[in-house]
Amino acid sequence: MLTLIEQQLIPDVTKASAGDIPSFERLIQRCRQTVTGIALAIVKDLDASEEVAQQVFIHVWQQLGTLREPASFLPWVRQITRYRAYNYLRDNRVKQQVVGDEAELLLAQFADPTAEVADNLQRDQQNLLIQGLIDGLPEDSREIVLLYYREDQSSQQVAELLGLSDANVRKKLSRVRDLLKEQLLSRYGNLLLSTAPGIGFSAMLASLLVTASPPAAAAGAAFAASGSSSANVGFFGKLGLLLSGAMIGALAGVAGVYFGMQAVLKNAKDEPERVALRRIRNQTISWVVFSGVLLTLGYEMTSSAWGPLGAFVVFLIGLLISNLRVAKLIGPRLAEQARLDPAFARRQRNNKIGCMIGTSVGFIAGAAGLIYNMFEIGRL
């Protein structure tokens, strides 16, 4: 069942998918605290969290045309945000500028209920305090706490934004209150609210959208190049474009099967064996082409990772069956030759090892590339 927020986002998601910038600007306004809050819980740095959020919104804008169900927008954005934030941590080292005695004094003053804490803290001081808060929170409560104080302290709002139940959110907030003194938590709440990105952040992002490729253009660039309006590319247009891309990979696979079987056909012992090998080759080529179409449909007809991944598994099963059929057909003959000729046996053994290594590397690289792409577009 859709939450109220998810229902409210659907009209703007639909319009933004067609390239409507004002609709996407409204999505930024509604989701900026969610995105920056999730990013902040991971990177623990205010500037870095806003940089991640900028990357997320630009990526979402460019890939919005791949989102099949508008109702899935919010979970999709959360996945992309977490993925981008962890990537940021991997690629960058977020450093604190306030260290040593100054840091200890600042934290002690902030925790002291009788001490006055300046309202105009420097950015690095704010970072240090927020990092201290995040480090002291249970990992499963960090996003909740950060969003709670940036979303008018509404547990229901936080629950809908993070896809949780209100009871779960309130339970985790209660545990946090047990860990921290109420007055200290209130101070942290005021600090989080004061550092939340405002209208200026949304306006800056809106200006960047003008130079970024719109979602319809990303899905229909080939049609735009021929003079067609990308905003009018429908299902069959996108399917045709995707098929053309899938066919490039399929044709490469067809070429690999065809030329890979040439040596086997050349060394066939007689015409019946050659005919049987040609039949397996042609069936394998058909399977490769079918798998290319199936992979395309997996991308277009589903919004999760299971469609493309399932198509890839089907492809691998077909190739495995093809290899087993070839081995069953020519295996006895090769075994007899190996028994009579030790040199042939050594070459055959080396060929098998090379074939196994090459096949394994190819399958692993293909699976890794597909899974990486699923992460990149937010399906995993």
Steps between C-alpha positions, in 0.01 A plus 500: 500500500635840400565762765354849470839646403549238226154578363573873502826451309351299212368794287836682511693178437288431192549851360869510586550169319393681183763771558297758695754692710253687730352163604844368584579816696196423717634145549830649618316720748308202638796263515806714570495442876457127448791478258736725696398333828572149374828619348599679822433187706759321285768758414469697829595829336266786408674612182555142385135412562387789280749402231362146505146637485591707196637189327188305593252754364691544174519123456130460582409772251697331224376148578140580587385363167614151608266500803200299390277558804470863623390362838849348541669841480570546872648151565703538179643834614587358842692213340692732270584733789645223716695359208644840407583583863696178552676559169593848621654353815694255289632765261557787746634547847278733698721687747412707805687827541438536874719254691665437835432717806276741311278213392475360853417844639230558238336162567515553875340845473229367273420218744503729805142618568630809686739610223409750232560372149543761231230515235753590230713188509749459220428238236780274622369529856151406384651204315682382810191519719281321246763234448512445874122464508494252209784292646311475828177379338407140418557451127135414433385824666727753330283578199192516723651749746644728232175511306286535811659832591500622141137404437320698772548218754224294337551126546224427247674716239831324563334159483349574159821650362710199607240232424464397867209469739425789734524262797848390393615861468361599840656193662846584367464866595409390853818291519704799386345715773607236751858525370522880499372756745185673376656845522809389307285331237299821468821695438603254234155533346535876474844458345370252243214731409733798462729308264222360279528610134242762410352667195845604377602134470191422292554807280862402437394150398226638275758707313713189445207312345505734202840361394427138593342258253125470563358152568320474165821589315690234690245240391460618144823662387500309172158638412604854588797470269267417212281802570230336711382655824646301790212594723265309270695172503252233612534138601569362153748778428697430816471126440639543150791702633571248774477214254750669274740525794437142608554380145853641501583268788302216345681536167834485682380182671385356167840571347671333797287186467540484121876541484555296816330200338701523177795297628269239651311464170825477305621209714173306490562133424222465241205681342233380751708642786552825308125530439428443871757762598349753258160439655637570849678811371185639337288427806758672721498807275120511524529475879744792512264719295202393715696583815578848365127564447418351842756724669348803330153404618642446848615863504187646344221289650624488861616763748716269716827317441338158470392537137849573355672262741251225418560551127877472559453173690286363216777599257764316706284189529460489122875528442569231759255262331660574162849424631380175658340393173823564307704314762261203489521488120876521452620394845532124432700562181737744675545259791597222259750728322649604832543135600692425180705823483659635825595830330137550393392420856724777638370753244144396576555542873653847452212600272246391761672701773522808278137462397385465864699805608380713208138393548508565875660843459248592231201392709628672816582822312158499333318442830709765679433754225126433511484523881702822495256644247209398724658694785577795274138541388363437847346156448711339773 
